[in-house]
């Protein structure tokens, strides 16, 4: 049986909102959580221990960063996942984590993911998905709902399904993103919505500059490839 422990075990998040996202299309979920936690100076308040954690770790500003951490800034908490759990245990892990979220007293969960930009049909930057127990308000009232029959997969899907069954309020921002590379513009889109909804301010200019660099590099690579193909026939 899979083990999942949150340390300290008696920590409470009554009235808090949880924001989380994962390594998916464009890296939108992971980078949104990481960027917000850093820019808002969120402090680590809990560590998740499990026997399905991948054997990896890293450091940031001289401090050890464990694979699964919860950081907090006032009434906002962030669940940051550095590396995914073992594939065969992914569903069990995120179902158990979702149960803990409800038990810990969170009032709602915001999930961030990427949506293949080839599906984009207008000038909007994202689509919204939410559980039956979540009522959109403020900026989310105007948001377009994800079109029928588009498939959501991975941890976001596991958590949405669990929260729907348990009648818990949760919503997902699916930002249009490149499926071929990290896409900072998707992170900007997600942060823009979250900042309006939760009433905080974050400077996204570093992300925009990063997006411009990546886009320029993509154009250069495309030009080189096109010239290479043309040279074969000349």
Buried (B, 14 or more C-beta within 10 A) or exposed (E): EBEBEBEEEEEEBEEBBBBBBBBBBBBBBBBBBBBBBBBBEBEBBBBBEBEBBEEEEEEEEEEEEBBBBBBBBEEBBBBBBBEBBBEEBBBBBBBBBBBBBBEBEBEBBBBBBBBBBEEBEEEEBBBBBBBEEBEBEEEBEEBEEBEEEEEBEBBBBBBBBBBBEBEBBBBBBBBBBBBEEBBBBBBBBBBBBBBEBBEBEBEBEEBEEBBEEBBEEEEEEEEEEEEEEEEEEE
